[in-house]
């Protein structure tokens, strides 16, 4: 599974600066001939200028990656990369577009739906329908085999404005993305203290108190961190625990009832009770004092030192290592005895993964280069990494006779770190049908699928999830405006209540403020989108 958090959730909220930079882009791509932006050499090789982003662990020049070297050889297209690390990419991407000095395309763009439609309206990016039809047989095969994606990537005006990233594994309640954040508990500490795996929220509290007070790591110091998380929506949040108190919580604050009604999770009584429970843990001194402010690197450093009693992540190997010290904690029964696991709404789909700008003078060559990324064996490498690299650890070995990539053991390497060094991401498709034909399952995905099937899925009460709706620009404009303030307010109040415990006193005023910030409009747009997306099912 690709675990850069681009996999998991595309940004839904455009910042004010992003919107401002997009507003005046009227004719960025027209008028000027830019020979430097698209050159064709005497030998027929085409040069394209692309902006991209990558991990700090990856080479500064993406052409140093073996995957890109092979792509150039195969396609006769040379890419002039302007590569930025993720922390500055959005700013640099927006500045480049706002300047009018457009590249030929933006790779790993991760544009939101609103940004795609605004850029298209302003003539910055072009529709891709004709290119797909004429020059992209690999991508057309993907859309023929999995036709649901065609409607998902098509804007309300009928155009496709970006090449998507697609990753499938499993279906329905047993798909790999059905749970984002998973709770990992220190079973060595449980064993040392003679404790059983907690089965209820009350038992969890008692276990965490024991972790704090009974020196489970045996060093004579009170340096254990009973509970840690990163306090924002994502795989490192502790929102998994909220499902013990009702419907639970999702990063986009949406769940769907069995009769097809969209519900805003952060206004539910169960949400209030869950926040109160976290406050109880905070009062006992069980929560990492850095949990409310820490970033990934801080969170990771303490995890590698085995400091946590309980923490949250997509994959334990990325935080505490591929060892037996931690196991997934099964969902807990809440005060009413009910056990629930909230299904996440995220699919393995990122609509805005790559765009082609109106400055691009080599559209056919660009389309054919991108189409190569959708070749099944190529997509598998784009997503995870490659084989035959004698300079570093490989993800795969290649069975040429079968045309299959076989995952090699990780040998203790953190999956996300190893993959970020060699994979390229970007537009790709890994469909369910590819496993056993073009690739094997990676070991960490096998483990995760077993956990979801045997531990999580049996407790998923919801029959419906929010589909991937491509809203109109007017709807997205309103959603973006609402969510910018609404989501920030929800997070701020949740954080304050974790610490000060005033949720009962302030709840009614909070609900009024949600409505003032546009909750009812948000609900209507989300419900209309859900109804449109499911009307033919």
Secondary structure as GFF3:
##gff-version 3
##sequence-region A 1 537
A	DSSP	alpha_helix	5	8	.	.	.	ID=ss1
A	DSSP	alpha_helix	16	23	.	.	.	ID=ss2
A	DSSP	three_ten_helix	35	37	.	.	.	ID=ss3
A	DSSP	beta_strand	38	40	.	.	.	ID=ss4
A	DSSP	beta_strand	46	54	.	.	.	ID=ss5
A	DSSP	three_ten_helix	62	64	.	.	.	ID=ss6
A	DSSP	alpha_helix	66	75	.	.	.	ID=ss7
A	DSSP	beta_strand	77	85	.	.	.	ID=ss8
A	DSSP	alpha_helix	86	99	.	.	.	ID=ss9
A	DSSP	beta_strand	105	111	.	.	.	ID=ss10
A	DSSP	alpha_helix	113	121	.	.	.	ID=ss11
A	DSSP	alpha_helix	129	135	.	.	.	ID=ss12
A	DSSP	alpha_helix	137	145	.	.	.	ID=ss13
A	DSSP	alpha_helix	148	153	.	.	.	ID=ss14
A	DSSP	beta_strand	163	167	.	.	.	ID=ss15
A	DSSP	three_ten_helix	172	174	.	.	.	ID=ss16
A	DSSP	beta_strand	182	186	.	.	.	ID=ss17
A	DSSP	alpha_helix	187	192	.	.	.	ID=ss18
A	DSSP	alpha_helix	201	213	.	.	.	ID=ss19
A	DSSP	beta_strand	225	227	.	.	.	ID=ss20
A	DSSP	three_ten_helix	239	245	.	.	.	ID=ss21
A	DSSP	beta_strand	254	256	.	.	.	ID=ss22
A	DSSP	beta_strand	262	264	.	.	.	ID=ss23
A	DSSP	three_ten_helix	265	267	.	.	.	ID=ss24
A	DSSP	alpha_helix	269	283	.	.	.	ID=ss25
A	DSSP	alpha_helix	296	304	.	.	.	ID=ss26
A	DSSP	beta_strand	308	313	.	.	.	ID=ss27
A	DSSP	three_ten_helix	316	318	.	.	.	ID=ss28
A	DSSP	beta_strand	326	328	.	.	.	ID=ss29
A	DSSP	beta_strand	349	356	.	.	.	ID=ss30
A	DSSP	alpha_helix	363	373	.	.	.	ID=ss31
A	DSSP	alpha_helix	376	384	.	.	.	ID=ss32
A	DSSP	beta_strand	396	399	.	.	.	ID=ss33
A	DSSP	beta_strand	404	407	.	.	.	ID=ss34
A	DSSP	alpha_helix	415	422	.	.	.	ID=ss35
A	DSSP	beta_strand	428	430	.	.	.	ID=ss36
A	DSSP	three_ten_helix	432	434	.	.	.	ID=ss37
A	DSSP	alpha_helix	443	451	.	.	.	ID=ss38
A	DSSP	pi_helix	452	456	.	.	.	ID=ss39
A	DSSP	three_ten_helix	457	459	.	.	.	ID=ss40
A	DSSP	alpha_helix	473	500	.	.	.	ID=ss41
A	DSSP	alpha_helix	503	516	.	.	.	ID=ss42
A	DSSP	alpha_helix	519	534	.	.	.	ID=ss43
###
